[in-house]
Amino acid sequence: LNEVSKRKAAAIEKLRQSAAAVNRAKMAESDEGKGKGGNVVKAGFLNKSKPEAKAVPFWKRWYEKTIGPQSMLWVVGPIAKNYVIFIGCSVFFHYKGDLLALPPPV
């Protein structure tokens, strides 16, 4: 058991050394490829100011929120329609179900 654990430790150390050598080779290769233009991205490219957006008129904002194609009415409406129909029919059957009853036999 002791001999097996020694071989295992030696194999792990050998793997670590070979991985370190591969990493050093990759780093050296990437350093050689840079040449003069080491920086690929210009400094400060994230600091660009965005153009100011024009103020959206009130009527356009109101339209987009209430009845526009992406408004809550068009998003939730088809789903809510089924619930409204179900609840309406349930209430009707509960309170006016006698209107749907068959006439008594003669």
FENFEN-V819617 format. One record per residue. BURIAL is 1 if it has 16 or more other C-alpha atoms within 10 Angstrom, else 0. Layout:
BEGIN
{{BURIAL} {BURIAL}}
END
This chain:
BEGIN
{{0} {0} {0} {0} {0} {0} {0} {0} {0} {0} {0} {0} {0} {0} {0} {0} {0} {0} {0} {0} {0} {0} {0} {0} {0} {0} {0} {0} {0} {0} {0} {0} {0} {0} {0} {0} {0} {0} {0} {0} {0} {0} {0} {0} {0} {0} {0} {0} {0} {0} {0} {0} {0} {0} {0} {0} {0} {0} {0} {0} {0} {0} {0} {0} {0} {0} {0} {0} {0} {0} {0} {0} {0} {0} {0} {0} {0} {0} {0} {0} {0} {0} {0} {0} {0} {0} {0} {0} {0} {0} {0} {0} {0} {0} {0} {0} {0} {0} {0} {0} {0} {0} {0} {0} {0} {0}}
END
